[in-house]
C-alpha cells in the first residue's frame, strides 16, 4: 500500500527547514525567441498516479505540442518537488500542504493550478471496531504515522471538534497503514481517499472514514501545481501556454475517465501494475468532483481555501522561518498563489 498522504505532505511539514534548503546551482531556462517548442520541466511529488493524470493526457493527446511547449516529466526523486522548483531544477511541480511550510521558510514558490478542488484526506479506523464510532473515541488510542507537528495538529483538531480531549499516542509506521490497522499495531491512521481508500475498497478492507473538513480542519486544495516567481516573471507566456494545456488535459480526463486511465497506465506500466486501481481511482476523482466542480471550476485556486489552511497552519505553530523559528505574524497568503496564468475562459 502506498502512503501518498504521509510520504508527501507530512514529510514536508515535519522537515520544512531541511526540505527548504536551497540546492547549489540552478538550471538555466531557455528563452531564445527562435526556440520552438519551448522546453518545460515538471517534477512529480510521488510515483505516477491519478493526481497526475491531466499531465499525461495532455502529453498523449498533443495538447502540449499544440500549445508550443515540450514538457519533460522528470522521474520522481526523494527531493521534494517544491524544493526542485524553488531552486530552478524544475519549472513546475506537484505540491501539497507542505508547500506552505516551504514557502514560509523562504522557498521561491507560487501555486498556479489546483488539481484537487477539495480535500481528499481522511482519518480512518477499522470499521469492525464497535467502540470507535466517531473521532472523540480515538482519545488515548494509538495513531500510526510519522509523528510530525502537522499530524498532531490535524488529529487533535478532529478529535477536539467532536468533543474529545485530542490526546493520543503515536508510533512510526514500519509497514503499510492497512496492515498495521488489521493486525492491531495501530488504532487509526490517515489516507488519501481517492487512492489509498480506493485500493482498500478493492481489497475488501472495511474502514470507517472521517473527512478532515467535517471536523474543524479547513477544506483545502490537497494537490496543486506550483512554479517559482523567478520563472513566472521571465516566462509568463510559456507558463500560460503550459497551464492552458494542463487545463485541457484534466478537463479531457474528467470527460473521458476510462480513456484517460488507460493513457496513464500505458505511460507508466512499471509503476502502475494494477489497472483496476487506476480506473477506480479515476472514477472516484470524477464522482467526487475533485478535478472539476459541479459548477465547472477546474484548476482555479480558491483564495478562501488558501487563506483558511494557511492560517490554520500558522495558528498551529507549524510555519517557521528560514532559521527554524515559529512565525510570529501570519504571512500574506495572497503571495502564495496566482490564477493569472490560467485560461481566461
C-alpha positions in Angstrom: 0.0 0.0 0.0 1.5 3.3 -1.0 1.3 6.0 1.6 0.9 9.1 -0.5 -0.6 11.3 2.2 2.1 10.7 4.7 5.2 10.4 2.5 4.5 13.7 0.7 2.6 16.3 2.7 3.6 15.1 6.2 7.3 14.5 5.2 7.5 18.1 4.1 5.8 19.6 7.1 7.8 17.6 9.6 11.0 18.6 7.9 10.3 22.0 6.4 13.7 23.5 7.0 15.6 20.5 5.6 13.3 20.5 2.6 13.7 24.2 2.0 17.5 24.2 1.9 18.5 25.6 -1.5 20.4 23.3 -3.7 23.6 24.6 -5.3 23.2 25.9 -8.8 20.1 26.2 -10.9 19.0 25.2 -14.3 19.1 27.9 -16.9 15.7 28.4 -18.6 15.9 28.6 -22.4 14.1 31.7 -23.6 15.6 32.2 -27.1 12.9 33.6 -29.3 13.8 31.1 -32.1 13.3 28.1 -29.9 10.2 26.1 -30.7 8.6 24.4 -28.9 9.5 25.9 -25.5 11.1 23.4 -23.1 9.3 22.9 -19.8 10.3 20.6 -16.9 7.9 19.1 -14.5 8.6 17.4 -11.1 6.2 14.8 -9.6 5.6 14.5 -5.9 5.4 10.7 -6.0 5.4 7.9 -8.5 2.8 8.5 -11.2 -0.8 8.2 -10.1 -4.2 9.7 -10.9 -3.4 13.1 -9.4 -1.1 13.4 -12.3 -3.4 12.2 -15.0 -4.0 15.5 -16.7 -0.3 15.9 -17.5 -0.1 12.5 -19.2 -3.3 13.1 -21.1 -2.1 16.5 -22.3 1.2 14.9 -23.5 -0.5 12.0 -25.2 -3.3 14.0 -26.9 -0.9 16.6 -28.2 -2.2 19.5 -26.0 1.3 20.4 -25.0 2.7 20.4 -28.5 -0.3 22.4 -29.8 0.4 25.0 -27.1 4.0 25.2 -28.3 5.6 23.5 -25.2 7.8 20.4 -25.0 7.2 19.0 -21.5 9.6 16.7 -19.8 8.0 14.9 -16.8 11.0 14.3 -14.5 11.4 10.9 -12.8 10.3 11.0 -9.2 13.1 11.5 -6.7 13.4 11.8 -2.9 13.9 15.6 -3.3 10.6 17.3 -2.8 9.1 18.7 -6.0 8.7 22.1 -4.3 12.4 22.2 -3.5 13.3 21.3 -7.1 11.0 24.1 -8.3 12.2 26.7 -5.9 15.8 26.0 -6.8 15.3 26.1 -10.6 15.7 22.4 -11.0 12.2 22.1 -12.4 9.9 24.8 -13.9 6.7 23.4 -12.3 5.9 20.6 -9.9 3.2 18.9 -7.8 2.9 20.2 -4.2 0.6 19.6 -1.3 0.1 21.2 2.1 3.8 21.0 2.7 4.1 23.8 0.1 3.1 26.3 2.8 6.0 25.3 5.1 8.5 25.6 2.3 7.2 29.0 1.2 7.2 30.3 4.8 10.8 29.1 5.2 11.9 31.2 2.3 11.4 29.0 -0.8 10.6 30.7 -4.1 7.3 29.1 -4.8 3.8 30.1 -6.1 0.9 27.8 -6.5 -0.6 28.3 -10.0 -3.1 25.4 -10.5 -5.4 23.5 -8.2 -5.5 19.8 -9.2 -7.8 18.9 -6.3 -10.7 21.3 -5.8 -11.3 20.0 -2.2 -9.6 17.9 0.4 -9.2 14.1 -0.3 -7.7 13.4 3.1 -9.4 11.1 5.6 -8.7 9.8 9.1 -9.5 6.1 9.2 -10.2 3.2 11.6 -11.1 -0.4 11.2 -14.9 -0.4 10.7 -15.3 -3.6 12.7 -14.3 -1.8 15.9 -17.7 -1.0 17.5 -16.1 1.1 20.2 -14.6 3.6 17.7 -17.6 5.1 16.0 -16.5 8.8 15.9 -13.4 10.9 16.3 -13.8 11.5 20.1 -13.5 7.8 20.6 -9.9 8.0 19.5 -8.7 9.7 22.7 -6.0 7.6 24.3 -5.6 5.3 21.3 -2.6 4.8 19.0 -2.0 6.6 15.7 0.3 5.2 13.0 2.2 7.8 11.1 5.4 9.9 11.2 4.8 11.9 14.4 5.1 15.3 12.7 3.6 18.6 14.1 1.2 18.6 11.2 -0.2 15.2 12.0 -0.6 16.1 15.7 -2.4 19.4 15.0 -4.6 17.7 12.4 -5.7 14.8 14.5 -6.0 16.8 17.7 -8.3 19.3 15.9 -10.5 16.5 14.6 -10.9 14.8 18.0 -11.5 18.0 19.9 -14.0 19.2 17.4 -16.0 16.1 18.1 -15.9 16.7 21.9 -12.8 14.8 22.8 -9.5 15.9 24.5 -7.3 15.4 21.5 -4.9 13.1 23.3 -3.4 10.1 21.6 -0.2 8.1 21.2 1.9 7.9 18.1 4.0 5.2 16.6 6.0 5.4 13.4 4.8 3.0 10.7 7.2 0.4 9.5 4.6 -1.4 7.4 1.6 -0.5 5.3 -1.1 1.5 7.1 -3.8 -1.1 6.5 -1.7 -4.0 7.6 -0.9 -2.1 10.8 -4.6 -1.5 11.3 -5.7 -5.1 10.6 -3.0 -6.6 12.9 -3.8 -4.1 15.7 -0.4 -2.4 15.7 -2.2 0.9 15.5 -5.8 2.0 16.1 -6.1 4.7 13.3 -4.1 6.3 10.5 -4.6 8.7 7.6 -5.3 8.1 3.9 -5.9 9.7 0.6 -9.4 8.6 -0.1 -9.1 8.7 -3.9 -6.1 6.4 -4.0 -5.5 4.5 -0.7 -9.2 4.5 0.1 -10.0 3.1 -3.3 -7.3 0.5 -3.0 -8.6 -0.6 0.4 -12.1 -0.9 -1.0 -10.8 -3.1 -3.9 -9.0 -5.3 -1.4 -12.2 -5.7 0.7 -10.9 -3.7 3.7 -13.8 -2.4 5.8 -12.9 1.1 7.0 -14.6 3.9 8.8 -13.6 7.3 7.4 -13.7 10.8 8.9 -13.3 13.7 6.5 -10.9 16.3 7.8 -13.1 19.3 6.8 -16.1 17.8 8.6 -14.2 18.2 11.9 -12.8 21.7 12.1 -9.9 21.4 9.7 -10.3 24.0 6.8 -11.0 22.5 3.4 -8.0 22.7 1.1 -6.6 22.0 -2.3 -4.9 18.8 -1.4 -2.9 18.7 -4.6 -1.6 21.8 -6.5 0.9 22.7 -9.2 3.5 25.3 -8.3 6.1 27.3 -10.1 8.6 29.9 -8.8 8.2 33.7 -9.1 11.6 33.8 -10.8 10.3 31.5 -13.6 6.9 33.2 -13.9 8.4 36.7 -14.2 10.6 35.7 -17.1 8.4 33.1 -18.7 4.9 34.4 -18.4 3.8 33.4 -21.9 5.2 29.9 -21.6 3.6 29.5 -18.2 0.2 30.5 -19.6 0.6 28.1 -22.6 1.6 25.2 -20.4 -1.2 25.7 -17.9 -3.7 26.1 -20.7 -2.7 22.7 -22.0 -2.7 21.2 -18.5 -6.3 22.5 -18.0 -7.3 20.8 -21.3 -5.6 17.6 -20.1 -7.5 17.5 -16.8 -10.8 18.5 -18.5 -10.4 15.7 -21.1 -9.6 13.3 -18.3 -12.9 14.2 -16.5 -14.9 13.9 -19.7 -13.2 10.6 -20.7 -12.1 8.9 -17.5 -11.7 5.4 -18.9 -9.5 6.6 -21.8 -7.5 8.8 -19.5 -6.8 6.0 -17.1 -5.6 3.8 -20.0 -3.3 6.7 -21.1 -1.8 7.0 -17.6 -1.3 3.2 -17.4 0.3 3.0 -20.8 2.8 5.7 -20.0 3.7 4.2 -16.6 3.4 0.4 -16.9 6.3 -0.3 -14.5 4.7 1.9 -11.7 1.0 1.2 -12.3 0.6 -2.6 -12.2 -3.0 -2.6 -11.0 -5.2 -1.2 -13.8 -8.4 -1.7 -11.7 -7.0 0.6 -9.1 -6.2 3.3 -11.6 -9.6 3.1 -13.2 -11.4 3.0 -9.9 -9.3 5.9 -8.6 -10.1 8.0 -11.6 -13.8 7.2 -11.2 -13.6 8.4 -7.6 -12.0 11.6 -8.6 -14.7 12.3 -11.2 -17.6 11.2 -9.0 -16.4 13.3 -6.1 -16.0 16.4 -8.3 -12.4 16.7 -7.2 -10.8 17.6 -10.5 -13.7 19.7 -11.7 -16.5 21.0 -9.6 -20.2 20.7 -10.3 -20.1 24.4 -11.3 -17.4 23.7 -13.8 -14.4 25.1 -11.9 -11.2 23.4 -12.9 -7.7 24.5 -12.0 -8.6 27.7 -10.2 -7.2 28.2 -6.8 -9.8 29.4 -4.2 -8.5 32.3 -2.2 -10.6 31.3 0.8 -9.1 27.8 0.8 -5.5 29.1 0.6 -6.2 31.6 3.4 -8.0 29.1 5.5 -5.4 26.3 5.5 -2.6 28.8 5.6 -3.9 30.5 8.8 -4.7 27.1 10.3 -1.0 26.0 9.8 0.2 29.4 11.2 -2.1 29.2 14.3 -1.0 25.6 14.9 2.7 26.8 15.1 3.7 24.7 12.1 5.0 27.5 9.9 8.6 28.6 10.6 11.0 31.0 9.0 14.4 30.2 7.3 16.0 30.0 10.8 13.5 27.5 12.1 11.8 30.0 14.3 8.0 29.9 14.6 6.4 32.7 12.6 5.0 35.4 14.9 2.9 37.1 12.2 0.7 35.3 9.6 2.1 35.6 6.1 0.4 37.5 3.3 -1.2 34.4 1.7 -2.1 36.3 -1.4 1.6 36.0 -2.3 1.3 32.2 -2.1 -0.8 31.7 -5.3 -1.9 33.2 -8.6 -4.7 32.4 -11.0 -3.2 34.8 -13.6 -1.7 32.1 -15.8 -4.9 30.0 -16.2 -7.1 30.2 -19.3 -9.4 33.2 -19.1 -12.5 31.4 -20.2 
